[in-house]
Amino acid sequence: MTDNDYMKQALAEAQKAFDKDEVPIGAVIVCKGRIIARAHNLTETLNDVTAHAEMQAITAAANNIGGKYLNDCTLYVTVEPCPMCAGAIAWAQMGKIVYGATDEKRGYKRLAPNVMHPKTEVTEGICAEECAALMKRFFSGKR
């Protein structure tokens, strides 16, 4: 599977969040060609500001492999991580992160550009238009 294929899986997770009236961000973590974690935002459902898709996926992946370091894994997430999630990605020593849409206001690149682990490879812009469109559709219904 390609980065686009895995991002489509993350978009399916984002749609689950959208359907629950959660901010529609989805994530999957892939290790050795296999999806080992799927997650979406659950901040409203769990009444927990830390229940971002990335945080949920990191926890699930660590439980799946039985270890806290995810250096052989790739995180696919529909929107650029916030600084909190980027910090967790760094602590997990994620091998690679691939994200769709940039987050001009709350993304880690603007607020904490050096937070990622130095060995983590970052790819941005995969399915960016689809990822951004889902976010815009969600927030247009809120305003």
Secondary structure, 3 states (H helix, E strand, C coil): CCHHHHHHHHHHHHHHHHHCCCCCCEEEEEECCEEEEEEECCHHHHCCCCCCHHHHHHHHHHHHHCCCCCCCEEEEEEECCCHHHHHHHHHCCCCEEEEEECCCCCCHHHHCCCCCCCCCEEEECCCHHHHHHHHHHHHHCCC
